[in-house]
Amino acid sequence: MRLFAAVLPPEGVVDELGAWVAGVRQVPGAEALRWTERAGWHLTLAFLGEVDDGLVPDLEARYARAARRTEPFPLALRGGGHFGGRALWAGVAGDVAALRLLAGRAEAGARRAGVAMDARRGFHPHLTVARARGEADLRPYVEALAPFEGAAWEADELALVRSHLPVGGSPGTRPRYERLAAWPLGRG
């Protein structure tokens, strides 16, 4: 299974960002980007890649422990940025230190469960809203996202999500995400 650990924003937060992104999609040239689907919006804590089914029970036990050890914390989506000319994202504000701590615990739990992970690239909290089909100048879209200030919410669970990649390479198909499990924060 292709898995990742995440914080999933509540529906109201997704709706609010979605309304703003609808305006960003009016910027000239936006049709050249692949816009991510709102149903898949998330804050990735640790990308695990392909995980053997036999490792999942230990992984789930470790994530339950990590969640219990982490108190709920406030977050908000703010502004935006880009990774090179490839990905456009909404930024994260609030208790980013607590989010980083949870990301570190998610990565450590995966490694201890035996998940073979790539070398850590450094955690940069973000929510991807679009990807370029090649290299693109994303500055106009970052500028359109810059004034966005979403409502605060309390991050209160750690989720394990499965990514179902498109089959056959059909144009326009996107990954589908399935929440496999979630653990409340700070309940232990």
Z-matrix of the N, CA and C atoms (Angstrom, degrees):
N
C 1 1.452
C 2 1.527 1 109.39
N 3 1.297 2 116.54 1 141.99
C 4 1.474 3 122.36 2 176.51
C 5 1.528 4 106.69 3 -92.23
N 6 1.335 5 117.29 4 114.53
C 7 1.461 6 122.06 5 -170.44
C 8 1.527 7 112.89 6 -125.99
N 9 1.334 8 113.76 7 157.38
C 10 1.462 9 120.51 8 168.93
C 11 1.525 10 108.63 9 -151.27
N 12 1.335 11 115.30 10 155.96
C 13 1.461 12 122.23 11 174.50
C 14 1.523 13 107.25 12 -96.91
N 15 1.345 14 116.37 13 142.60
C 16 1.464 15 118.90 14 -174.32
C 17 1.521 16 112.06 15 -152.88
N 18 1.317 17 113.49 16 163.27
C 19 1.460 18 123.28 17 163.77
C 20 1.525 19 104.62 18 -107.91
N 21 1.324 20 116.25 19 128.05
C 22 1.462 21 121.80 20 -178.82
C 23 1.527 22 108.92 21 -103.19
N 24 1.326 23 117.87 22 120.43
C 25 1.468 24 119.68 23 179.11
C 26 1.528 25 110.49 24 -66.21
N 27 1.337 26 117.40 25 148.21
C 28 1.459 27 119.78 26 177.75
C 29 1.531 28 111.75 27 -66.39
N 30 1.314 29 115.67 28 160.35
C 31 1.459 30 122.55 29 -175.45
C 32 1.526 31 112.90 30 -54.59
N 33 1.326 32 117.83 31 -42.10
C 34 1.461 33 120.66 32 -179.83
C 35 1.517 34 112.37 33 -62.04
N 36 1.319 35 116.85 34 -37.65
C 37 1.463 36 122.26 35 178.29
C 38 1.534 37 109.63 36 -67.27
N 39 1.333 38 115.58 37 -42.48
C 40 1.466 39 120.82 38 177.95
C 41 1.532 40 109.79 39 -62.94
N 42 1.327 41 117.00 40 -42.22
C 43 1.463 42 120.57 41 178.52
C 44 1.525 43 111.50 42 -61.15
N 45 1.318 44 115.93 43 -44.10
C 46 1.460 45 121.56 44 -179.14
C 47 1.530 46 111.05 45 -62.23
N 48 1.336 47 116.48 46 -48.04
C 49 1.460 48 120.01 47 178.06
C 50 1.525 49 109.91 48 -64.96
N 51 1.322 50 117.13 49 -39.90
C 52 1.460 51 120.71 50 179.69
C 53 1.517 52 112.43 51 -58.50
N 54 1.319 53 116.86 52 -40.28
C 55 1.465 54 120.67 53 178.74
C 56 1.529 55 110.12 54 -64.71
N 57 1.322 56 117.67 55 -39.46
C 58 1.463 57 120.82 56 179.41
C 59 1.529 58 110.32 57 -69.26
N 60 1.332 59 115.97 58 -44.41
C 61 1.470 60 120.26 59 -179.38
C 62 1.526 61 110.93 60 -62.20
N 63 1.323 62 117.54 61 -31.92
C 64 1.471 63 120.04 62 176.20
C 65 1.524 64 110.30 63 -57.54
N 66 1.322 65 117.49 64 -37.27
C 67 1.460 66 121.26 65 176.17
C 68 1.520 67 111.90 66 -70.91
N 69 1.334 68 116.87 67 -39.61
C 70 1.465 69 120.96 68 178.76
C 71 1.529 70 109.94 69 -62.26
N 72 1.314 71 116.46 70 -33.04
C 73 1.468 72 120.55 71 -179.65
C 74 1.526 73 112.45 72 -69.99
N 75 1.340 74 117.37 73 -6.55
C 76 1.457 75 121.41 74 176.82
C 77 1.534 76 111.98 75 -89.38
N 78 1.342 77 116.68 76 -8.20
C 79 1.464 78 120.70 77 178.26
C 80 1.534 79 107.64 78 -64.65
N 81 1.326 80 117.86 79 134.56
C 82 1.470 81 120.13 80 -179.28
C 83 1.533 82 112.01 81 -52.00
N 84 1.318 83 115.09 82 134.19
C 85 1.466 84 121.76 83 179.16
C 86 1.515 85 114.07 84 92.20
N 87 1.327 86 117.99 85 -6.17
C 88 1.466 87 121.38 86 -175.71
C 89 1.523 88 112.43 87 -61.76
N 90 1.313 89 116.76 88 -25.11
C 91 1.473 90 119.01 89 -178.83
C 92 1.531 91 111.38 90 -66.81
N 93 1.323 92 118.34 91 -15.36
C 94 1.462 93 121.50 92 178.84
C 95 1.531 94 111.94 93 -79.86
N 96 1.327 95 117.01 94 -12.91
C 97 1.467 96 120.61 95 179.29
C 98 1.524 97 110.16 96 -91.15
N 99 1.325 98 115.71 97 154.94
C 100 1.473 99 121.47 98 172.43
C 101 1.529 100 105.96 99 -97.31
N 102 1.310 101 115.95 100 110.07
C 103 1.461 102 121.12 101 -176.78
C 104 1.513 103 108.90 102 -85.77
N 105 1.332 104 116.50 103 131.69
C 106 1.465 105 120.48 104 -178.93
C 107 1.524 106 109.45 105 -71.95
N 108 1.307 107 115.43 106 152.75
C 109 1.465 108 120.45 107 -179.40
C 110 1.519 109 110.22 108 -83.37
N 111 1.310 110 114.96 109 138.68
C 112 1.471 111 120.82 110 -177.99
C 113 1.521 112 112.29 111 -56.15
N 114 1.313 113 117.66 112 -33.76
C 115 1.468 114 120.67 113 -179.70
C 116 1.525 115 111.79 114 -61.86
N 117 1.314 116 116.95 115 -20.49
C 118 1.456 117 120.42 116 -178.90
C 119 1.516 118 114.29 117 -104.76
N 120 1.331 119 118.64 118 8.06
C 121 1.453 120 120.33 119 -178.38
C 122 1.520 121 110.48 120 -70.34
N 123 1.310 122 115.66 121 129.79
C 124 1.465 123 121.92 122 -176.44
C 125 1.524 124 109.65 123 -159.71
N 126 1.315 125 115.84 124 165.43
C 127 1.462 126 122.82 125 172.80
C 128 1.529 127 106.15 126 -106.97
N 129 1.319 128 117.35 127 105.86
C 130 1.462 129 120.74 128 -179.60
C 131 1.518 130 109.69 129 -70.99
N 132 1.331 131 115.32 130 127.51
C 133 1.465 132 121.32 131 176.30
C 134 1.520 133 110.71 132 -94.49
N 135 1.325 134 116.63 133 -43.05
C 136 1.465 135 122.18 134 -179.64
C 137 1.520 136 108.18 135 -152.53
N 138 1.324 137 116.56 136 125.38
C 139 1.456 138 120.92 137 175.69
C 140 1.521 139 107.64 138 -91.26
N 141 1.332 140 116.31 139 120.52
C 142 1.457 141 121.15 140 -174.27
C 143 1.521 142 112.71 141 -96.19
N 144 1.317 143 117.48 142 -20.23
C 145 1.460 144 120.24 143 -177.53
C 146 1.519 145 111.26 144 72.74
N 147 1.313 146 116.00 145 -152.54
C 148 1.467 147 121.06 146 -179.98
C 149 1.532 148 109.24 147 -74.18
N 150 1.329 149 115.64 148 123.80
C 151 1.465 150 121.68 149 -177.19
C 152 1.526 151 108.48 150 -121.61
N 153 1.314 152 116.25 151 130.13
C 154 1.455 153 121.77 152 176.96
C 155 1.531 154 109.29 153 -64.21
N 156 1.336 155 116.31 154 135.70
C 157 1.470 156 121.22 155 -179.40
C 158 1.525 157 112.48 156 -52.76
N 159 1.334 158 117.17 157 -33.12
C 160 1.462 159 120.84 158 -177.68
C 161 1.517 160 113.89 159 -67.52
N 162 1.327 161 117.89 160 -19.06
C 163 1.463 162 121.16 161 179.69
C 164 1.529 163 112.66 162 -86.72
N 165 1.318 164 116.76 163 -15.26
C 166 1.468 165 120.46 164 -172.50
C 167 1.532 166 113.23 165 -62.17
N 168 1.356 167 121.00 166 -43.01
C 169 1.471 168 118.13 167 179.50
C 170 1.531 169 113.37 168 -58.35
N 171 1.338 170 117.80 169 -43.86
C 172 1.465 171 120.10 170 178.67
C 173 1.524 172 110.28 171 -66.74
N 174 1.329 173 116.94 172 -40.09
C 175 1.458 174 121.33 173 177.27
C 176 1.530 175 110.35 174 -59.34
N 177 1.317 176 116.79 175 -46.10
C 178 1.467 177 120.23 176 179.40
C 179 1.522 178 111.44 177 -62.06
N 180 1.324 179 118.06 178 -40.18
C 181 1.468 180 120.68 179 178.76
C 182 1.532 181 110.47 180 -63.92
N 183 1.309 182 116.38 181 -40.99
C 184 1.467 183 120.15 182 179.76
C 185 1.533 184 111.32 183 -68.79
N 186 1.330 185 117.24 184 -36.80
C 187 1.461 186 120.13 185 178.00
C 188 1.526 187 110.80 186 -70.07
N 189 1.318 188 117.51 187 -35.48
C 190 1.467 189 119.96 188 176.03
C 191 1.533 190 109.56 189 -61.57
N 192 1.324 191 116.94 190 -42.43
C 193 1.462 192 121.85 191 178.93
C 194 1.532 193 110.64 192 -65.88
N 195 1.331 194 117.22 193 -43.76
C 196 1.472 195 120.69 194 178.83
C 197 1.522 196 110.93 195 -61.42
N 198 1.319 197 116.73 196 -40.58
C 199 1.469 198 120.65 197 179.51
C 200 1.529 199 110.97 198 -65.05
N 201 1.324 200 116.88 199 -43.90
C 202 1.473 201 120.40 200 179.52
C 203 1.525 202 111.26 201 -60.35
N 204 1.332 203 117.03 202 -34.32
C 205 1.467 204 122.08 203 -176.94
C 206 1.524 205 113.04 204 -81.05
N 207 1.326 206 118.14 205 -6.10
C 208 1.467 207 121.90 206 -176.42
C 209 1.519 208 109.44 207 -115.46
N 210 1.306 209 116.82 208 120.55
C 211 1.464 210 120.93 209 178.23
C 212 1.532 211 110.29 210 -73.80
N 213 1.339 212 117.88 211 150.43
C 214 1.471 213 119.69 212 174.12
C 215 1.533 214 109.70 213 -56.74
N 216 1.334 215 115.86 214 152.72
C 217 1.459 216 120.14 215 -176.33
C 218 1.524 217 109.96 216 -148.17
N 219 1.349 218 116.33 217 153.97
C 220 1.468 219 120.22 218 -177.79
C 221 1.528 220 111.93 219 -81.16
N 222 1.331 221 115.28 220 141.34
C 223 1.461 222 122.62 221 174.74
C 224 1.518 223 109.12 222 -138.09
N 225 1.308 224 116.27 223 163.25
C 226 1.461 225 123.32 224 172.22
C 227 1.518 226 106.97 225 -155.42
N 228 1.312 227 116.06 226 153.59
C 229 1.457 228 120.93 227 174.28
C 230 1.519 229 107.73 228 -93.84
N 231 1.343 230 116.28 229 132.41
C 232 1.465 231 121.07 230 -175.59
C 233 1.520 232 109.88 231 -143.61
N 234 1.313 233 117.07 232 132.98
C 235 1.452 234 122.14 233 171.89
C 236 1.516 235 112.94 234 59.66
N 237 1.313 236 115.50 235 -152.58
C 238 1.457 237 120.01 236 -179.12
C 239 1.504 238 111.57 237 -168.36
N 240 1.301 239 114.77 238 177.52
C 241 1.455 240 121.55 239 -179.91
C 242 1.513 241 108.98 240 -168.25
N 243 1.316 242 114.46 241 -169.57
C 244 1.465 243 118.50 242 -179.99
C 245 1.520 244 109.92 243 -149.30
N 246 1.315 245 115.09 244 155.79
C 247 1.458 246 122.65 245 171.73
C 248 1.519 247 105.60 246 -105.14
N 249 1.324 248 115.60 247 105.33
C 250 1.457 249 120.29 248 -177.36
C 251 1.512 250 110.07 249 55.02
N 252 1.302 251 117.09 250 -140.64
C 253 1.453 252 121.35 251 176.24
C 254 1.511 253 111.32 252 -105.15
N 255 1.346 254 116.73 253 26.17
C 256 1.456 255 120.40 254 -171.75
C 257 1.533 256 115.29 255 -112.30
N 258 1.329 257 118.49 256 -37.52
C 259 1.471 258 120.60 257 -173.98
C 260 1.523 259 110.78 258 -134.78
N 261 1.326 260 115.41 259 135.43
C 262 1.459 261 124.25 260 176.58
C 263 1.514 262 107.63 261 -107.35
N 264 1.332 263 116.98 262 133.23
C 265 1.460 264 119.47 263 -176.52
C 266 1.524 265 112.89 264 -139.46
N 267 1.349 266 113.60 265 157.47
C 268 1.464 267 122.10 266 170.17
C 269 1.525 268 106.75 267 -90.52
N 270 1.328 269 115.52 268 140.41
C 271 1.457 270 120.36 269 -179.20
C 272 1.517 271 112.62 270 -84.37
N 273 1.324 272 115.30 271 172.68
C 274 1.465 273 122.42 272 -176.88
C 275 1.525 274 109.02 273 -124.87
N 276 1.326 275 115.99 274 135.81
C 277 1.462 276 122.95 275 176.27
C 278 1.528 277 107.64 276 -127.23
N 279 1.299 278 116.14 277 175.67
C 280 1.465 279 120.83 278 -178.19
C 281 1.516 280 109.09 279 105.24
N 282 1.325 281 116.67 280 -146.18
C 283 1.464 282 121.25 281 -178.30
C 284 1.530 283 109.35 282 -83.58
N 285 1.332 284 114.54 283 72.70
C 286 1.463 285 120.73 284 -178.31
C 287 1.532 286 110.36 285 -65.55
N 288 1.327 287 118.19 286 -28.28
C 289 1.466 288 120.82 287 177.57
C 290 1.528 289 110.04 288 -62.85
N 291 1.324 290 117.47 289 -41.60
C 292 1.473 291 120.43 290 178.11
C 293 1.528 292 110.38 291 -67.12
N 294 1.327 293 117.02 292 -37.03
C 295 1.467 294 120.73 293 176.89
C 296 1.525 295 110.25 294 -63.84
N 297 1.329 296 116.71 295 -41.91
C 298 1.471 297 120.77 296 177.15
C 299 1.528 298 110.68 297 -62.78
N 300 1.328 299 116.45 298 -41.28
C 301 1.464 300 120.43 299 178.78
C 302 1.532 301 110.34 300 -61.05
N 303 1.325 302 116.95 301 -45.51
C 304 1.462 303 120.67 302 178.90
C 305 1.528 304 110.54 303 -63.85
N 306 1.323 305 117.66 304 -39.45
C 307 1.470 306 120.80 305 177.31
C 308 1.526 307 110.71 306 -61.97
N 309 1.316 308 116.73 307 -42.86
C 310 1.464 309 120.54 308 177.60
C 311 1.521 310 111.72 309 -62.67
N 312 1.326 311 116.52 310 -40.62
C 313 1.461 312 120.26 311 178.13
C 314 1.523 313 111.52 312 -66.95
N 315 1.344 314 116.95 313 -36.92
C 316 1.464 315 120.62 314 178.23
C 317 1.523 316 110.37 315 -65.49
N 318 1.322 317 116.51 316 -43.54
C 319 1.465 318 119.40 317 178.84
C 320 1.527 319 111.29 318 -65.57
N 321 1.330 320 116.75 319 -46.07
C 322 1.464 321 120.30 320 -179.78
C 323 1.530 322 111.02 321 -62.35
N 324 1.323 323 117.15 322 -41.30
C 325 1.462 324 120.34 323 178.61
C 326 1.518 325 111.88 324 -61.63
N 327 1.331 326 116.47 325 -39.84
C 328 1.466 327 120.31 326 178.60
C 329 1.523 328 110.50 327 -65.22
N 330 1.312 329 116.99 328 -45.52
C 331 1.472 330 119.77 329 179.67
C 332 1.528 331 110.65 330 -61.05
N 333 1.337 332 116.61 331 -44.49
C 334 1.470 333 120.34 332 -179.13
C 335 1.522 334 112.48 333 -66.51
N 336 1.326 335 116.38 334 -25.78
C 337 1.469 336 120.29 335 176.97
C 338 1.529 337 111.62 336 -80.70
N 339 1.340 338 116.67 337 -4.79
C 340 1.455 339 120.28 338 177.06
C 341 1.513 340 115.14 339 97.81
N 342 1.342 341 117.11 340 11.04
C 343 1.460 342 120.36 341 178.49
C 344 1.530 343 107.99 342 -75.44
N 345 1.332 344 116.62 343 124.88
C 346 1.466 345 121.51 344 178.14
C 347 1.520 346 107.56 345 -80.33
N 348 1.321 347 115.92 346 106.12
C 349 1.467 348 120.56 347 -176.38
C 350 1.516 349 110.63 348 -109.20
N 351 1.335 350 115.28 349 151.36
C 352 1.468 351 120.30 350 174.50
C 353 1.520 352 109.06 351 -65.26
N 354 1.317 353 115.55 352 163.10
C 355 1.457 354 120.08 353 176.38
C 356 1.527 355 109.02 354 -57.12
N 357 1.295 356 116.07 355 139.87
C 358 1.466 357 121.29 356 -178.58
C 359 1.529 358 110.42 357 -62.53
N 360 1.329 359 116.13 358 130.10
C 361 1.462 360 121.69 359 -178.98
C 362 1.521 361 111.99 360 -93.66
N 363 1.287 362 117.47 361 -4.51
C 364 1.457 363 120.20 362 -174.08
C 365 1.518 364 109.03 363 95.78
N 366 1.289 365 116.23 364 133.38
C 367 1.462 366 121.74 365 -176.16
C 368 1.517 367 109.74 366 -86.40
N 369 1.322 368 116.10 367 125.14
C 370 1.465 369 121.83 368 176.36
C 371 1.529 370 106.97 369 -126.73
N 372 1.343 371 118.12 370 100.99
C 373 1.466 372 119.91 371 -175.86
C 374 1.526 373 112.55 372 -62.17
N 375 1.321 374 115.38 373 128.48
C 376 1.461 375 121.48 374 -178.87
C 377 1.518 376 109.75 375 -165.92
N 378 1.320 377 115.33 376 166.22
C 379 1.461 378 122.81 377 174.53
C 380 1.535 379 105.88 378 -129.07
N 381 1.324 380 116.81 379 112.64
C 382 1.464 381 121.56 380 -176.37
C 383 1.527 382 109.93 381 -71.23
N 384 1.338 383 115.76 382 127.79
C 385 1.470 384 120.48 383 178.37
C 386 1.523 385 112.80 384 -109.97
N 387 1.345 386 117.52 385 -21.47
C 388 1.474 387 119.55 386 179.58
C 389 1.515 388 109.82 387 -159.23
N 390 1.327 389 114.50 388 156.44
C 391 1.465 390 121.62 389 175.42
C 392 1.527 391 108.37 390 -129.84
N 393 1.318 392 115.16 391 146.35
C 394 1.463 393 120.60 392 176.22
C 395 1.521 394 109.05 393 -86.25
N 396 1.300 395 115.97 394 152.07
C 397 1.469 396 121.21 395 178.21
C 398 1.527 397 111.60 396 -80.53
N 399 1.265 398 117.59 397 -2.53
C 400 1.462 399 126.58 398 178.72
C 401 1.512 400 104.86 399 -170.54
N 402 1.292 401 118.53 400 -150.87
C 403 1.462 402 120.14 401 173.32
C 404 1.525 403 108.44 402 -80.47
N 405 1.320 404 116.32 403 136.80
C 406 1.466 405 120.84 404 -179.63
C 407 1.527 406 109.29 405 -142.26
N 408 1.310 407 116.12 406 156.52
C 409 1.455 408 121.55 407 173.75
C 410 1.528 409 107.06 408 -84.40
N 411 1.304 410 116.68 409 104.05
C 412 1.470 411 121.58 410 -175.87
C 413 1.526 412 112.70 411 -93.37
N 414 1.322 413 117.60 412 0.29
C 415 1.471 414 120.45 413 -177.30
C 416 1.527 415 113.97 414 -56.00
N 417 1.345 416 120.52 415 -41.91
C 418 1.469 417 118.25 416 179.88
C 419 1.535 418 112.82 417 -61.67
N 420 1.312 419 116.40 418 -31.76
C 421 1.468 420 120.62 419 -178.92
C 422 1.530 421 110.60 420 -78.52
N 423 1.337 422 116.01 421 -36.03
C 424 1.469 423 119.95 422 174.63
C 425 1.525 424 109.18 423 -62.85
N 426 1.342 425 116.90 424 -42.53
C 427 1.466 426 120.91 425 178.35
C 428 1.530 427 110.94 426 -62.24
N 429 1.326 428 117.05 427 -37.44
C 430 1.467 429 120.44 428 179.43
C 431 1.529 430 111.17 429 -71.45
N 432 1.336 431 117.65 430 -28.64
C 433 1.472 432 121.43 431 177.69
C 434 1.531 433 112.39 432 -83.17
N 435 1.330 434 117.71 433 -23.32
C 436 1.470 435 122.37 434 -172.36
C 437 1.525 436 114.55 435 -50.44
N 438 1.342 437 120.32 436 -43.32
C 439 1.468 438 118.75 437 -177.38
C 440 1.532 439 114.29 438 -77.03
N 441 1.327 440 118.13 439 -7.21
C 442 1.469 441 120.06 440 -175.64
C 443 1.527 442 111.17 441 -64.62
N 444 1.333 443 115.29 442 129.66
C 445 1.466 444 122.32 443 174.93
C 446 1.508 445 107.66 444 -135.29
N 447 1.316 446 115.87 445 100.38
C 448 1.452 447 121.11 446 -178.42
C 449 1.517 448 112.15 447 -79.49
N 450 1.304 449 114.89 448 161.88
C 451 1.464 450 121.42 449 177.62
C 452 1.525 451 110.45 450 -67.64
N 453 1.315 452 115.01 451 147.73
C 454 1.466 453 120.43 452 177.65
C 455 1.522 454 109.88 453 -74.61
N 456 1.311 455 115.08 454 150.05
C 457 1.462 456 121.81 455 173.40
C 458 1.516 457 108.32 456 -143.43
N 459 1.315 458 116.35 457 165.88
C 460 1.459 459 120.61 458 178.51
C 461 1.518 460 109.38 459 -99.94
N 462 1.342 461 115.66 460 118.26
C 463 1.459 462 120.69 461 173.15
C 464 1.522 463 106.26 462 -72.36
N 465 1.317 464 116.28 463 117.80
C 466 1.464 465 118.91 464 -172.88
C 467 1.520 466 114.10 465 -130.65
N 468 1.370 467 116.79 466 11.23
C 469 1.457 468 118.14 467 174.45
C 470 1.520 469 111.27 468 -154.98
N 471 1.309 470 114.15 469 155.82
C 472 1.455 471 124.68 470 174.57
C 473 1.522 472 106.27 471 -107.31
N 474 1.324 473 117.17 472 127.51
C 475 1.462 474 120.86 473 -177.72
C 476 1.521 475 110.81 474 -114.57
N 477 1.327 476 115.52 475 144.92
C 478 1.459 477 123.20 476 170.91
C 479 1.522 478 105.94 477 -105.69
N 480 1.337 479 116.48 478 121.64
C 481 1.457 480 121.73 479 -172.27
C 482 1.525 481 109.78 480 -121.50
N 483 1.325 482 114.31 481 139.12
C 484 1.463 483 121.16 482 175.36
C 485 1.522 484 108.77 483 -101.10
N 486 1.319 485 115.89 484 135.70
C 487 1.457 486 122.25 485 178.45
C 488 1.521 487 108.23 486 -104.71
N 489 1.326 488 116.06 487 121.00
C 490 1.460 489 121.85 488 175.72
C 491 1.526 490 106.56 489 -100.17
N 492 1.317 491 116.33 490 109.37
C 493 1.458 492 120.07 491 -178.73
C 494 1.522 493 110.29 492 -75.94
N 495 1.341 494 116.86 493 151.50
C 496 1.465 495 119.96 494 177.98
C 497 1.529 496 110.54 495 -61.33
N 498 1.308 497 115.93 496 145.17
C 499 1.460 498 121.33 497 179.38
C 500 1.523 499 108.40 498 -103.75
N 501 1.307 500 116.05 499 136.29
C 502 1.457 501 120.41 500 172.73
C 503 1.508 502 115.72 501 84.95
N 504 1.308 503 118.25 502 -3.55
C 505 1.457 504 120.24 503 176.43
C 506 1.516 505 114.85 504 64.55
N 507 1.324 506 117.88 505 29.49
C 508 1.467 507 119.95 506 178.04
C 509 1.519 508 109.96 507 -64.02
N 510 1.341 509 117.07 508 135.24
C 511 1.463 510 119.44 509 179.32
C 512 1.530 511 111.36 510 -58.19
N 513 1.327 512 115.22 511 136.81
C 514 1.457 513 120.43 512 176.67
C 515 1.519 514 114.83 513 86.85
N 516 1.341 515 118.51 514 -8.39
C 517 1.460 516 118.79 515 179.23
C 518 1.521 517 109.63 516 -79.22
N 519 1.326 518 115.00 517 145.88
C 520 1.464 519 121.09 518 -176.79
C 521 1.520 520 109.36 519 -129.26
N 522 1.331 521 116.68 520 161.49
C 523 1.461 522 118.47 521 175.99
C 524 1.528 523 110.47 522 -61.06
N 525 1.312 524 115.70 523 152.50
C 526 1.463 525 122.13 524 174.81
C 527 1.519 526 106.10 525 -116.12
N 528 1.326 527 116.26 526 137.61
C 529 1.462 528 121.03 527 -176.64
C 530 1.515 529 110.33 528 -111.21
N 531 1.325 530 114.84 529 138.95
C 532 1.462 531 121.87 530 -179.53
C 533 1.528 532 108.48 531 -128.15
N 534 1.308 533 116.29 532 120.05
C 535 1.477 534 121.20 533 176.54
C 536 1.522 535 107.80 534 -74.12
N 537 1.330 536 117.30 535 113.20
C 538 1.460 537 121.20 536 -178.18
C 539 1.527 538 112.21 537 -84.28
N 540 1.330 539 115.46 538 -39.14
C 541 1.460 540 120.48 539 -177.60
C 542 1.526 541 108.33 540 -159.67
N 543 1.318 542 115.60 541 159.27
C 544 1.464 543 121.11 542 176.37
C 545 1.517 544 108.67 543 -150.07
N 546 1.309 545 115.42 544 146.92
C 547 1.462 546 121.55 545 -178.83
C 548 1.518 547 109.37 546 -127.57
N 549 1.327 548 117.30 547 131.85
C 550 1.467 549 120.25 548 178.45
C 551 1.528 550 110.55 549 -66.88
N 552 1.310 551 115.85 550 143.45
C 553 1.458 552 120.74 551 178.24
C 554 1.521 553 110.39 552 -80.38
N 555 1.344 554 114.91 553 143.45
C 556 1.455 555 121.82 554 170.51
C 557 1.523 556 116.21 555 67.47
N 558 1.294 557 119.18 556 25.62
C 559 1.462 558 120.42 557 -177.61
C 560 1.526 559 111.55 558 -103.62
N 561 1.321 560 116.99 559 38.88
C 562 1.444 561 115.68 560 -178.08
C 563 1.479 562 112.65 561 -155.40
